[in-house]
Amino acid sequence: MFQQFHLIATVSALENVMTGLQYTTLPRGERRQRAAEALEQVGLGNRLHHRPAQLSGGEQQRVAIARALAKRPDIIFADEPTGALDCETGHTIVDLLLTAADSGASLVMVTHDRTIAARFPRRLHIQDGLVTELDKPNQAPSDEGLSAKG
């Protein structure tokens, strides 16, 4: 998941999510079903056929997150996945990412939000390209950094 959403402007949210499954062996019907389910998970079940220009920045970010989750990857790299979201939606997205991690995916997330970082059992803090601190589980985070689970 990127800070930039990398959505295709000429296709719907559903089709944008389906692009993440394009090179799998899944039949088109299953790709469509997974994409719709992922959009429902991120709260966009009623916006399946909207194009990116018809969506807010936060909704576009959730389409990008749905695209990543639909594939059910073994590892998820998320760069500020809650940056354009309100607090409540951000917590919902973190819950989804943590659920994916609990289901076996490894999760690496970059965040500057201490509240979000505190939800992860392991945190690395990076400053000027160097690891400056490794937080132990249940220890409050100190500065911005890299949160990791998995």
N, CA, C and O atoms as a GROMACS GRO file, in nm:
protein
  600
    1MET      N    1   0.085  -0.117   0.000
    1MET     CA    2   0.000   0.000   0.000
    1MET      C    3   0.090   0.124   0.000
    1MET      O    4   0.182   0.136   0.081
    2PHE      N    5   0.061   0.213  -0.090
    2PHE     CA    6   0.144   0.331  -0.107
    2PHE      C    7   0.074   0.454  -0.050
    2PHE      O    8  -0.048   0.455  -0.034
    3GLN      N    9   0.150   0.559  -0.021
    3GLN     CA   10   0.090   0.686   0.018
    3GLN      C   11   0.011   0.743  -0.100
    3GLN      O   12  -0.095   0.802  -0.081
    4GLN      N   13   0.062   0.727  -0.220
    4GLN     CA   14  -0.012   0.763  -0.341
    4GLN      C   15  -0.101   0.643  -0.373
    4GLN      O   16  -0.057   0.529  -0.358
    5PHE      N   17  -0.224   0.666  -0.416
    5PHE     CA   18  -0.319   0.557  -0.427
    5PHE      C   19  -0.302   0.473  -0.554
    5PHE      O   20  -0.339   0.356  -0.555
    6HIS      N   21  -0.248   0.532  -0.660
    6HIS     CA   22  -0.225   0.462  -0.786
    6HIS      C   23  -0.352   0.395  -0.837
    6HIS      O   24  -0.351   0.277  -0.874
    7LEU      N   25  -0.462   0.470  -0.839
    7LEU     CA   26  -0.587   0.420  -0.893
    7LEU      C   27  -0.598   0.459  -1.040
    7LEU      O   28  -0.545   0.562  -1.082
    8ILE      N   29  -0.667   0.378  -1.116
    8ILE     CA   30  -0.689   0.407  -1.258
    8ILE      C   31  -0.814   0.493  -1.267
    8ILE      O   32  -0.922   0.451  -1.227
    9ALA      N   33  -0.800   0.613  -1.320
    9ALA     CA   34  -0.907   0.713  -1.318
    9ALA      C   35  -1.029   0.674  -1.402
    9ALA      O   36  -1.139   0.720  -1.374
   10THR      N   37  -1.009   0.590  -1.502
   10THR     CA   38  -1.118   0.562  -1.596
   10THR      C   39  -1.202   0.440  -1.560
   10THR      O   40  -1.295   0.405  -1.632
   11VAL      N   41  -1.170   0.374  -1.447
   11VAL     CA   42  -1.248   0.256  -1.408
   11VAL      C   43  -1.303   0.272  -1.267
   11VAL      O   44  -1.258   0.359  -1.192
   12SER      N   45  -1.399   0.190  -1.232
   12SER     CA   46  -1.467   0.198  -1.103
   12SER      C   47  -1.378   0.150  -0.989
   12SER      O   48  -1.272   0.092  -1.010
   13ALA      N   49  -1.425   0.175  -0.867
   13ALA     CA   50  -1.355   0.126  -0.748
   13ALA      C   51  -1.343  -0.026  -0.755
   13ALA      O   52  -1.237  -0.081  -0.726
   14LEU      N   53  -1.451  -0.094  -0.794
   14LEU     CA   54  -1.449  -0.239  -0.804
   14LEU      C   55  -1.342  -0.286  -0.902
   14LEU      O   56  -1.265  -0.377  -0.872
   15GLU      N   57  -1.338  -0.223  -1.019
   15GLU     CA   58  -1.239  -0.262  -1.120
   15GLU      C   59  -1.097  -0.228  -1.075
   15GLU      O   60  -1.004  -0.302  -1.107
   16ASN      N   61  -1.079  -0.119  -1.001
   16ASN     CA   62  -0.947  -0.085  -0.947
   16ASN      C   63  -0.900  -0.193  -0.850
   16ASN      O   64  -0.784  -0.233  -0.853
   17VAL      N   65  -0.989  -0.241  -0.766
   17VAL     CA   66  -0.951  -0.347  -0.672
   17VAL      C   67  -0.922  -0.476  -0.748
   17VAL      O   68  -0.830  -0.550  -0.714
   18MET      N   69  -1.000  -0.502  -0.850
   18MET     CA   70  -0.978  -0.624  -0.930
   18MET      C   71  -0.842  -0.625  -0.999
   18MET      O   72  -0.787  -0.732  -1.026
   19THR      N   73  -0.786  -0.506  -1.029
   19THR     CA   74  -0.654  -0.502  -1.094
   19THR      C   75  -0.547  -0.569  -1.010
   19THR      O   76  -0.451  -0.623  -1.063
   20GLY      N   77  -0.563  -0.565  -0.878
   20GLY     CA   78  -0.466  -0.631  -0.790
   20GLY      C   79  -0.471  -0.783  -0.799
   20GLY      O   80  -0.379  -0.851  -0.753
   21LEU      N   81  -0.577  -0.835  -0.858
   21LEU     CA   82  -0.593  -0.980  -0.872
   21LEU      C   83  -0.577  -1.027  -1.016
   21LEU      O   84  -0.591  -1.145  -1.046
   22GLN      N   85  -0.546  -0.934  -1.105
   22GLN     CA   86  -0.544  -0.962  -1.248
   22GLN      C   87  -0.448  -1.075  -1.287
   22GLN      O   88  -0.479  -1.155  -1.376
   23TYR      N   89  -0.333  -1.083  -1.222
   23TYR     CA   90  -0.233  -1.182  -1.262
   23TYR      C   91  -0.235  -1.306  -1.173
   23TYR      O   92  -0.134  -1.376  -1.161
   24THR      N   93  -0.348  -1.332  -1.111
   24THR     CA   94  -0.365  -1.455  -1.034
   24THR      C   95  -0.434  -1.557  -1.123
   24THR      O   96  -0.475  -1.527  -1.235
   25THR      N   97  -0.447  -1.678  -1.072
   25THR     CA   98  -0.517  -1.782  -1.148
   25THR      C   99  -0.666  -1.785  -1.114
   25THR      O  100  -0.738  -1.875  -1.158
   26LEU      N  101  -0.713  -1.688  -1.036
   26LEU     CA  102  -0.853  -1.685  -0.998
   26LEU      C  103  -0.942  -1.652  -1.118
   26LEU      O  104  -0.908  -1.566  -1.199
   27PRO      N  105  -1.056  -1.721  -1.130
   27PRO     CA  106  -1.150  -1.686  -1.237
   27PRO      C  107  -1.205  -1.544  -1.215
   27PRO      O  108  -1.208  -1.495  -1.102
   28ARG      N  109  -1.248  -1.480  -1.322
   28ARG     CA  110  -1.296  -1.342  -1.316
   28ARG      C  111  -1.408  -1.324  -1.213
   28ARG      O  112  -1.410  -1.224  -1.141
   29GLY      N  113  -1.499  -1.419  -1.204
   29GLY     CA  114  -1.609  -1.408  -1.108
   29GLY      C  115  -1.560  -1.404  -0.964
   29GLY      O  116  -1.613  -1.330  -0.882
   30GLU      N  117  -1.459  -1.485  -0.934
   30GLU     CA  118  -1.403  -1.484  -0.798
   30GLU      C  119  -1.325  -1.357  -0.771
   30GLU      O  120  -1.327  -1.305  -0.660
   31ARG      N  121  -1.255  -1.307  -0.873
   31ARG     CA  122  -1.185  -1.179  -0.856
   31ARG      C  123  -1.284  -1.068  -0.826
   31ARG      O  124  -1.260  -0.985  -0.739
   32ARG      N  125  -1.397  -1.068  -0.897
   32ARG     CA  126  -1.502  -0.968  -0.874
   32ARG      C  127  -1.559  -0.982  -0.733
   32ARG      O  128  -1.582  -0.882  -0.665
   33GLN      N  129  -1.583  -1.105  -0.690
   33GLN     CA  130  -1.639  -1.129  -0.556
   33GLN      C  131  -1.542  -1.085  -0.447
   33GLN      O  132  -1.583  -1.019  -0.352
   34ARG      N  133  -1.416  -1.120  -0.460
   34ARG     CA  134  -1.315  -1.078  -0.361
   34ARG      C  135  -1.302  -0.927  -0.355
   34ARG      O  136  -1.289  -0.869  -0.247
   35ALA      N  137  -1.305  -0.863  -0.473
   35ALA     CA  138  -1.294  -0.718  -0.478
   35ALA      C  139  -1.413  -0.653  -0.407
   35ALA      O  140  -1.396  -0.559  -0.330
   36ALA      N  141  -1.533  -0.703  -0.433
   36ALA     CA  142  -1.653  -0.648  -0.370
   36ALA      C  143  -1.648  -0.669  -0.218
   36ALA      O  144  -1.685  -0.580  -0.142
   37GLU      N  145  -1.603  -0.787  -0.175
   37GLU     CA  146  -1.592  -0.815  -0.031
   37GLU      C  147  -1.491  -0.722   0.035
   37GLU      O  148  -1.515  -0.672   0.145
   38ALA      N  149  -1.378  -0.700  -0.030
   38ALA     CA  150  -1.274  -0.612   0.026
   38ALA      C  151  -1.325  -0.469   0.036
   38ALA      O  152  -1.298  -0.401   0.135
   39LEU      N  153  -1.398  -0.423  -0.064
   39LEU     CA  154  -1.455  -0.288  -0.059
   39LEU      C  155  -1.560  -0.278   0.052
   39LEU      O  156  -1.570  -0.175   0.118
   40GLU      N  157  -1.636  -0.383   0.072
   40GLU     CA  158  -1.732  -0.386   0.182
   40GLU      C  159  -1.659  -0.378   0.316
   40GLU      O  160  -1.703  -0.306   0.406
   41GLN      N  161  -1.547  -0.449   0.329
   41GLN     CA  162  -1.469  -0.449   0.453
   41GLN      C  163  -1.419  -0.309   0.489
   41GLN      O  164  -1.414  -0.273   0.606
   42VAL      N  165  -1.384  -0.232   0.388
   42VAL     CA  166  -1.331  -0.097   0.415
   42VAL      C  167  -1.441   0.009   0.414
   42VAL      O  168  -1.413   0.128   0.415
   43GLY      N  169  -1.567  -0.036   0.412
   43GLY     CA  170  -1.679   0.056   0.423
   43GLY      C  171  -1.722   0.121   0.293
   43GLY      O  172  -1.786   0.226   0.295
   44LEU      N  173  -1.688   0.061   0.180
   44LEU     CA  174  -1.723   0.120   0.051
   44LEU      C  175  -1.815   0.031  -0.032
   44LEU      O  176  -1.817   0.041  -0.154
   45GLY      N  177  -1.889  -0.054   0.035
   45GLY     CA  178  -1.980  -0.143  -0.037
   45GLY      C  179  -2.084  -0.069  -0.121
   45GLY      O  180  -2.136  -0.125  -0.217
   46ASN      N  181  -2.113   0.055  -0.084
   46ASN     CA  182  -2.210   0.134  -0.158
   46ASN      C  183  -2.145   0.223  -0.264
   46ASN      O  184  -2.214   0.305  -0.327
   47ARG      N  185  -2.015   0.209  -0.285
   47ARG     CA  186  -1.943   0.295  -0.381
   47ARG      C  187  -1.868   0.212  -0.487
   47ARG      O  188  -1.773   0.261  -0.548
   48LEU      N  189  -1.911   0.087  -0.508
   48LEU     CA  190  -1.841  -0.004  -0.598
   48LEU      C  191  -1.823   0.052  -0.739
   48LEU      O  192  -1.719   0.031  -0.802
   49HIS      N  193  -1.922   0.123  -0.788
   49HIS     CA  194  -1.921   0.165  -0.928
   49HIS      C  195  -1.881   0.311  -0.947
   49HIS      O  196  -1.898   0.367  -1.055
   50HIS      N  197  -1.829   0.372  -0.842
   50HIS     CA  198  -1.781   0.510  -0.852
   50HIS      C  199  -1.636   0.510  -0.901
   50HIS      O  200  -1.556   0.426  -0.861
   51ARG      N  201  -1.606   0.606  -0.985
   51ARG     CA  202  -1.468   0.623  -1.032
   51ARG      C  203  -1.392   0.707  -0.930
   51ARG      O  204  -1.454   0.777  -0.851
   52PRO      N  205  -1.259   0.701  -0.932
   52PRO     CA  206  -1.180   0.776  -0.833
   52PRO      C  207  -1.216   0.923  -0.819
   52PRO      O  208  -1.218   0.975  -0.708
   53ALA      N  209  -1.244   0.992  -0.930
   53ALA     CA  210  -1.278   1.134  -0.923
   53ALA      C  211  -1.409   1.159  -0.847
   53ALA      O  212  -1.436   1.271  -0.803
   54GLN      N  213  -1.491   1.055  -0.834
   54GLN     CA  214  -1.618   1.067  -0.763
   54GLN      C  215  -1.604   1.030  -0.615
   54GLN      O  216  -1.702   1.031  -0.540
   55LEU      N  217  -1.483   0.998  -0.573
   55LEU     CA  218  -1.456   0.956  -0.435
   55LEU      C  219  -1.371   1.060  -0.364
   55LEU      O  220  -1.291   1.130  -0.428
   56SER      N  221  -1.387   1.072  -0.235
   56SER     CA  222  -1.302   1.161  -0.156
   56SER      C  223  -1.162   1.099  -0.147
   56SER      O  224  -1.142   0.983  -0.183
   57GLY      N  225  -1.066   1.177  -0.097
   57GLY     CA  226  -0.930   1.126  -0.079
   57GLY      C  227  -0.928   1.006   0.014
   57GLY      O  228  -0.857   0.909  -0.012
   58GLY      N  229  -1.004   1.012   0.124
   58GLY     CA  230  -1.011   0.900   0.217
   58GLY      C  231  -1.072   0.777   0.154
   58GLY      O  232  -1.029   0.665   0.182
   59GLU      N  233  -1.174   0.797   0.070
   59GLU     CA  234  -1.235   0.683   0.002
   59GLU      C  235  -1.138   0.622  -0.099
   59GLU      O  236  -1.132   0.500  -0.113
   60GLN      N  237  -1.063   0.707  -0.169
   60GLN     CA  238  -0.963   0.656  -0.262
   60GLN      C  239  -0.858   0.574  -0.188
   60GLN      O  240  -0.813   0.469  -0.236
   61GLN      N  241  -0.819   0.622  -0.070
   61GLN     CA  242  -0.720   0.548   0.008
   61GLN      C  243  -0.776   0.411   0.048
   61GLN      O  244  -0.704   0.311   0.047
   62ARG      N  245  -0.905   0.407   0.084
   62ARG     CA  246  -0.966   0.279   0.121
   62ARG      C  247  -0.978   0.185   0.002
   62ARG      O  248  -0.970   0.064   0.019
   63VAL      N  249  -0.997   0.238  -0.120
   63VAL     CA  250  -0.996   0.154  -0.240
   63VAL      C  251  -0.858   0.089  -0.254
   63VAL      O  252  -0.847  -0.030  -0.283
   64ALA      N  253  -0.753   0.168  -0.235
   64ALA     CA  254  -0.617   0.115  -0.245
   64ALA      C  255  -0.591   0.009  -0.139
   64ALA      O  256  -0.524  -0.091  -0.167
   65ILE      N  257  -0.643   0.028  -0.019
   65ILE     CA  258  -0.628  -0.070   0.087
   65ILE      C  259  -0.705  -0.197   0.052
   65ILE      O  260  -0.655  -0.307   0.072
   66ALA      N  261  -0.826  -0.181   0.000
   66ALA     CA  262  -0.906  -0.297  -0.041
   66ALA      C  263  -0.834  -0.376  -0.149
   66ALA      O  264  -0.837  -0.499  -0.149
   67ARG      N  265  -0.768  -0.305  -0.241
   67ARG     CA  266  -0.694  -0.372  -0.349
   67ARG      C  267  -0.586  -0.463  -0.289
   67ARG      O  268  -0.565  -0.574  -0.337
   68ALA      N  269  -0.518  -0.415  -0.187
   68ALA     CA  270  -0.413  -0.495  -0.123
   68ALA      C  271  -0.472  -0.613  -0.046
   68ALA      O  272  -0.420  -0.724  -0.052
   69LEU      N  273  -0.580  -0.590   0.026
   69LEU     CA  274  -0.639  -0.696   0.109
   69LEU      C  275  -0.709  -0.803   0.027
   69LEU      O  276  -0.714  -0.918   0.069
   70ALA      N  277  -0.763  -0.769  -0.088
   70ALA     CA  278  -0.837  -0.865  -0.171
   70ALA      C  279  -0.750  -0.982  -0.214
   70ALA      O  280  -0.800  -1.093  -0.232
   71LYS      N  281  -0.623  -0.957  -0.230
   71LYS     CA  282  -0.532  -1.064  -0.275
   71LYS      C  283  -0.498  -1.162  -0.164
   71LYS      O  284  -0.447  -1.271  -0.190
   72ARG      N  285  -0.526  -1.123  -0.039
   72ARG     CA  286  -0.494  -1.206   0.078
   72ARG      C  287  -0.344  -1.242   0.077
   72ARG      O  288  -0.307  -1.359   0.074
   73PRO      N  289  -0.260  -1.139   0.079
   73PRO     CA  290  -0.116  -1.160   0.064
   73PRO      C  291  -0.052  -1.222   0.189
   73PRO      O  292  -0.108  -1.218   0.298
   74ASP      N  293   0.066  -1.278   0.168
   74ASP     CA  294   0.143  -1.333   0.280
   74ASP      C  295   0.212  -1.223   0.358
   74ASP      O  296   0.238  -1.239   0.477
   75ILE      N  297   0.242  -1.112   0.291
   75ILE     CA  298   0.306  -0.998   0.358
   75ILE      C  299   0.244  -0.869   0.305
   75ILE      O  300   0.219  -0.855   0.185
   76ILE      N  301   0.221  -0.777   0.395
   76ILE     CA  302   0.163  -0.647   0.360
   76ILE      C  303   0.261  -0.539   0.405
   76ILE      O  304   0.298  -0.532   0.522
   77PHE      N  305   0.301  -0.454   0.310
   77PHE     CA  306   0.380  -0.336   0.340
   77PHE      C  307   0.286  -0.217   0.326
   77PHE      O  308   0.232  -0.192   0.218
   78ALA      N  309   0.266  -0.145   0.434
   78ALA     CA  310   0.170  -0.033   0.433
   78ALA      C  311   0.241   0.095   0.473
   78ALA      O  312   0.292   0.108   0.584
   79ASP      N  313   0.244   0.190   0.381
   79ASP     CA  314   0.310   0.319   0.404
   79ASP      C  315   0.203   0.422   0.439
   79ASP      O  316   0.132   0.470   0.350
   80GLU      N  317   0.191   0.456   0.566
   80GLU     CA  318   0.092   0.553   0.616
   80GLU      C  319  -0.049   0.523   0.564
   80GLU      O  320  -0.111   0.610   0.503
   81PRO      N  321  -0.101   0.401   0.587
   81PRO     CA  322  -0.230   0.365   0.530
   81PRO      C  323  -0.349   0.442   0.588
   81PRO      O  324  -0.458   0.437   0.532
   82THR      N  325  -0.329   0.512   0.698
   82THR     CA  326  -0.439   0.587   0.758
   82THR      C  327  -0.422   0.738   0.742
   82THR      O  328  -0.498   0.815   0.801
   83GLY      N  329  -0.325   0.781   0.665
   83GLY     CA  330  -0.290   0.922   0.654
   83GLY      C  331  -0.402   1.014   0.609
   83GLY      O  332  -0.411   1.126   0.658
   84ALA      N  333  -0.489   0.970   0.518
   84ALA     CA  334  -0.595   1.057   0.466
   84ALA      C  335  -0.730   1.024   0.527
   84ALA      O  336  -0.834   1.067   0.476
   85LEU      N  337  -0.730   0.948   0.637
   85LEU     CA  338  -0.855   0.902   0.695
   85LEU      C  339  -0.886   0.971   0.826
   85LEU      O  340  -0.796   1.013   0.898
   86ASP      N  341  -1.015   0.982   0.858
   86ASP     CA  342  -1.054   1.032   0.989
   86ASP      C  343  -1.017   0.925   1.093
   86ASP      O  344  -0.992   0.810   1.058
   87CYS      N  345  -1.015   0.964   1.220
   87CYS     CA  346  -0.968   0.874   1.326
   87CYS      C  347  -1.045   0.743   1.331
   87CYS      O  348  -0.985   0.636   1.340
   88GLU      N  349  -1.178   0.751   1.326
   88GLU     CA  350  -1.259   0.629   1.337
   88GLU      C  351  -1.232   0.534   1.221
   88GLU      O  352  -1.215   0.414   1.243
   89THR      N  353  -1.229   0.585   1.100
   89THR     CA  354  -1.202   0.501   0.983
   89THR      C  355  -1.060   0.447   0.990
   89THR      O  356  -1.036   0.332   0.954
   90GLY      N  357  -0.966   0.530   1.035
   90GLY     CA  358  -0.827   0.485   1.051
   90GLY      C  359  -0.816   0.367   1.145
   90GLY      O  360  -0.743   0.271   1.117
   91HIS      N  361  -0.888   0.373   1.256
   91HIS     CA  362  -0.884   0.261   1.351
   91HIS      C  363  -0.947   0.136   1.291
   91HIS      O  364  -0.900   0.024   1.316
   92THR      N  365  -1.051   0.153   1.211
   92THR     CA  366  -1.113   0.039   1.143
   92THR      C  367  -1.015  -0.026   1.046
   92THR      O  368  -1.007  -0.148   1.038
   93ILE      N  369  -0.940   0.056   0.974
   93ILE     CA  370  -0.842   0.004   0.878
   93ILE      C  371  -0.730  -0.068   0.952
   93ILE      O  372  -0.688  -0.176   0.909
   94VAL      N  373  -0.683  -0.012   1.062
   94VAL     CA  374  -0.579  -0.080   1.140
   94VAL      C  375  -0.634  -0.213   1.192
   94VAL      O  376  -0.561  -0.312   1.193
   95ASP      N  377  -0.759  -0.216   1.235
   95ASP     CA  378  -0.821  -0.342   1.277
   95ASP      C  379  -0.817  -0.445   1.165
   95ASP      O  380  -0.784  -0.561   1.188
   96LEU      N  381  -0.851  -0.402   1.043
   96LEU     CA  382  -0.847  -0.494   0.928
   96LEU      C  383  -0.706  -0.546   0.902
   96LEU      O  384  -0.688  -0.664   0.874
   97LEU      N  385  -0.608  -0.457   0.911
   97LEU     CA  386  -0.469  -0.500   0.890
   97LEU      C  387  -0.424  -0.596   0.999
   97LEU      O  388  -0.356  -0.695   0.971
   98LEU      N  389  -0.461  -0.568   1.121
   98LEU     CA  390  -0.425  -0.658   1.231
   98LEU      C  391  -0.497  -0.793   1.218
   98LEU      O  392  -0.440  -0.897   1.252
   99THR      N  393  -0.619  -0.793   1.169
   99THR     CA  394  -0.691  -0.918   1.144
   99THR      C  395  -0.619  -0.999   1.037
   99THR      O  396  -0.605  -1.120   1.049
  100ALA      N  397  -0.573  -0.931   0.931
  100ALA     CA  398  -0.496  -1.000   0.826
  100ALA      C  399  -0.370  -1.061   0.886
  100ALA      O  400  -0.332  -1.172   0.851
  101ALA      N  401  -0.304  -0.987   0.976
  101ALA     CA  402  -0.184  -1.038   1.042
  101ALA      C  403  -0.218  -1.157   1.132
  101ALA      O  404  -0.143  -1.255   1.137
  102ASP      N  405  -0.330  -1.149   1.203
  102ASP     CA  406  -0.372  -1.261   1.288
  102ASP      C  407  -0.406  -1.385   1.205
  102ASP      O  408  -0.400  -1.497   1.255
  103SER      N  409  -0.442  -1.364   1.078
  103SER     CA  410  -0.476  -1.474   0.989
  103SER      C  411  -0.352  -1.531   0.919
  103SER      O  412  -0.364  -1.621   0.836
  104GLY      N  413  -0.235  -1.479   0.952
  104GLY     CA  414  -0.112  -1.536   0.899
  104GLY      C  415  -0.028  -1.445   0.814
  104GLY      O  416   0.087  -1.479   0.783
  105ALA      N  417  -0.079  -1.329   0.775
  105ALA     CA  418   0.001  -1.237   0.694
  105ALA      C  419   0.100  -1.165   0.784
  105ALA      O  420   0.069  -1.132   0.898
  106SER      N  421   0.218  -1.140   0.732
  106SER     CA  422   0.313  -1.053   0.802
  106SER      C  423   0.279  -0.910   0.762
  106SER      O  424   0.244  -0.883   0.648
  107LEU      N  425   0.289  -0.820   0.858
  107LEU     CA  426   0.251  -0.682   0.834
  107LEU      C  427   0.364  -0.590   0.876
  107LEU      O  428   0.413  -0.597   0.988
  108VAL      N  429   0.405  -0.503   0.784
  108VAL     CA  430   0.502  -0.398   0.813
  108VAL      C  431   0.433  -0.267   0.778
  108VAL      O  432   0.391  -0.246   0.665
  109MET      N  433   0.423  -0.179   0.878
  109MET     CA  434   0.352  -0.054   0.855
  109MET      C  435   0.436   0.064   0.901
  109MET      O  436   0.494   0.063   1.010
  110VAL      N  437   0.443   0.164   0.817
  110VAL     CA  438   0.509   0.289   0.851
  110VAL      C  439   0.400   0.384   0.901
  110VAL      O  440   0.296   0.400   0.838
  111THR      N  441   0.426   0.445   1.016
  111THR     CA  442   0.332   0.544   1.068
  111THR      C  443   0.405   0.646   1.153
  111THR      O  444   0.509   0.618   1.212
  112HIS      N  445   0.348   0.765   1.158
  112HIS     CA  446   0.397   0.869   1.248
  112HIS      C  447   0.301   0.886   1.364
  112HIS      O  448   0.325   0.968   1.453
  113ASP      N  449   0.194   0.811   1.364
  113ASP     CA  450   0.088   0.821   1.464
  113ASP      C  451   0.120   0.729   1.581
  113ASP      O  452   0.116   0.607   1.568
  114ARG      N  453   0.153   0.787   1.695
  114ARG     CA  454   0.191   0.708   1.814
  114ARG      C  455   0.079   0.619   1.864
  114ARG      O  456   0.104   0.509   1.914
  115THR      N  457  -0.045   0.665   1.850
  115THR     CA  458  -0.158   0.585   1.894
  115THR      C  459  -0.168   0.457   1.812
  115THR      O  460  -0.192   0.349   1.866
  116ILE      N  461  -0.149   0.469   1.681
  116ILE     CA  462  -0.152   0.351   1.594
  116ILE      C  463  -0.032   0.262   1.624
  116ILE      O  464  -0.048   0.140   1.638
  117ALA      N  465   0.085   0.319   1.635
  117ALA     CA  466   0.205   0.240   1.663
  117ALA      C  467   0.191   0.161   1.792
  117ALA      O  468   0.241   0.048   1.802
  118ALA      N  469   0.124   0.217   1.891
  118ALA     CA  470   0.108   0.150   2.020
  118ALA      C  471   0.026   0.023   2.010
  118ALA      O  472   0.032  -0.061   2.100
  119ARG      N  473  -0.049   0.006   1.903
  119ARG     CA  474  -0.132  -0.113   1.887
  119ARG      C  475  -0.053  -0.233   1.837
  119ARG      O  476  -0.105  -0.345   1.834
  120PHE      N  477   0.072  -0.212   1.799
  120PHE     CA  478   0.153  -0.320   1.743
  120PHE      C  479   0.247  -0.376   1.849
  120PHE      O  480   0.298  -0.302   1.933
  121PRO      N  481   0.269  -0.507   1.845
  121PRO     CA  482   0.352  -0.569   1.948
  121PRO      C  483   0.501  -0.541   1.934
  121PRO      O  484   0.578  -0.561   2.029
  122ARG      N  485   0.543  -0.494   1.817
  122ARG     CA  486   0.685  -0.468   1.795
  122ARG      C  487   0.699  -0.341   1.714
  122ARG      O  488   0.632  -0.324   1.612
  123ARG      N  489   0.786  -0.252   1.760
  123ARG     CA  490   0.804  -0.124   1.693
  123ARG      C  491   0.952  -0.092   1.678
  123ARG      O  492   1.030  -0.102   1.773
  124LEU      N  493   0.989  -0.054   1.556
  124LEU     CA  494   1.124  -0.006   1.529
  124LEU      C  495   1.114   0.143   1.503
  124LEU      O  496   1.025   0.188   1.430
  125HIS      N  497   1.203   0.218   1.562
  125HIS     CA  498   1.206   0.362   1.538
  125HIS      C  499   1.327   0.392   1.452
  125HIS      O  500   1.440   0.352   1.482
  126ILE      N  501   1.301   0.464   1.345
  126ILE     CA  502   1.407   0.496   1.249
  126ILE      C  503   1.420   0.647   1.239
  126ILE      O  504   1.322   0.719   1.221
  127GLN      N  505   1.544   0.693   1.252
  127GLN     CA  506   1.572   0.836   1.238
  127GLN      C  507   1.694   0.851   1.149
  127GLN      O  508   1.798   0.789   1.174
  128ASP      N  509   1.681   0.932   1.047
  128ASP     CA  510   1.790   0.955   0.951
  128ASP      C  511   1.845   0.824   0.895
  128ASP      O  512   1.966   0.810   0.875
  129GLY      N  513   1.754   0.729   0.868
  129GLY     CA  514   1.793   0.604   0.807
  129GLY      C  515   1.853   0.500   0.901
  129GLY      O  516   1.893   0.393   0.856
  130LEU      N  517   1.859   0.530   1.029
  130LEU     CA  518   1.916   0.436   1.126
  130LEU      C  519   1.812   0.396   1.229
  130LEU      O  520   1.731   0.477   1.272
  131VAL      N  521   1.815   0.267   1.267
  131VAL     CA  522   1.727   0.221   1.374
  131VAL      C  523   1.780   0.280   1.504
  131VAL      O  524   1.894   0.252   1.543
  132THR      N  525   1.698   0.360   1.570
  132THR     CA  526   1.742   0.428   1.692
  132THR      C  527   1.686   0.361   1.816
  132THR      O  528   1.736   0.384   1.927
  133GLU      N  529   1.583   0.279   1.799
  133GLU     CA  530   1.519   0.221   1.916
  133GLU      C  531   1.434   0.102   1.874
  133GLU      O  532   1.374   0.103   1.766
  134LEU      N  533   1.428   0.002   1.957
  134LEU     CA  534   1.339  -0.112   1.938
  134LEU      C  535   1.252  -0.120   2.062
  134LEU      O  536   1.301  -0.152   2.170
  135ASP      N  537   1.122  -0.092   2.046
  135ASP     CA  538   1.030  -0.100   2.160
  135ASP      C  539   0.994  -0.244   2.187
  135ASP      O  540   0.973  -0.324   2.095
  136LYS      N  541   0.988  -0.277   2.313
  136LYS     CA  542   0.943  -0.409   2.354
  136LYS      C  543   0.791  -0.411   2.355
  136LYS      O  544   0.728  -0.306   2.366
  137PRO      N  545   0.730  -0.529   2.345
  137PRO     CA  546   0.584  -0.536   2.353
  137PRO      C  547   0.533  -0.467   2.479
  137PRO      O  548   0.594  -0.476   2.586
  138ASN      N  549   0.420  -0.399   2.463
  138ASN     CA  550   0.352  -0.329   2.573
  138ASN      C  551   0.429  -0.209   2.626
  138ASN      O  552   0.392  -0.156   2.731
  139GLN      N  553   0.532  -0.165   2.558
  139GLN     CA  554   0.606  -0.044   2.596
  139GLN      C  555   0.555   0.069   2.507
  139GLN      O  556   0.545   0.052   2.385
  140ALA      N  557   0.524   0.182   2.564
  140ALA     CA  558   0.471   0.295   2.487
  140ALA      C  559   0.574   0.341   2.386
  140ALA      O  560   0.693   0.346   2.416
  141PRO      N  561   0.529   0.375   2.265
  141PRO     CA  562   0.624   0.424   2.164
  141PRO      C  563   0.675   0.563   2.200
  141PRO      O  564   0.608   0.639   2.271
  142SER      N  565   0.795   0.594   2.150
  142SER     CA  566   0.852   0.725   2.182
  142SER      C  567   0.841   0.822   2.065
  142SER      O  568   0.773   0.924   2.078
  143ASP      N  569   0.906   0.794   1.954
  143ASP     CA  570   0.905   0.886   1.840
  143ASP      C  571   0.841   0.820   1.720
  143ASP      O  572   0.793   0.706   1.726
  144GLU      N  573   0.841   0.895   1.607
  144GLU     CA  574   0.790   0.839   1.483
  144GLU      C  575   0.874   0.719   1.446
  144GLU      O  576   0.989   0.707   1.490
  145GLY      N  577   0.818   0.630   1.364
  145GLY     CA  578   0.900   0.518   1.326
  145GLY      C  579   0.827   0.416   1.243
  145GLY      O  580   0.725   0.446   1.180
  146LEU      N  581   0.880   0.298   1.245
  146LEU     CA  582   0.830   0.188   1.166
  146LEU      C  583   0.768   0.088   1.261
  146LEU      O  584   0.833   0.043   1.356
  147SER      N  585   0.645   0.054   1.238
  147SER     CA  586   0.578  -0.046   1.318
  147SER      C  587   0.579  -0.176   1.240
  147SER      O  588   0.558  -0.176   1.119
  148ALA      N  589   0.604  -0.285   1.310
  148ALA     CA  590   0.611  -0.413   1.241
  148ALA      C  591   0.537  -0.520   1.319
  148ALA      O  592   0.542  -0.523   1.442
  149LYS      N  593   0.472  -0.606   1.248
  149LYS     CA  594   0.408  -0.723   1.308
  149LYS      C  595   0.434  -0.838   1.214
  149LYS      O  596   0.432  -0.823   1.092
  150GLY      N  597   0.458  -0.952   1.271
  150GLY     CA  598   0.473  -1.070   1.186
  150GLY      C  599   0.603  -1.140   1.210
  150GLY      O  600   0.630  -1.241   1.146
   0.00000   0.00000   0.00000
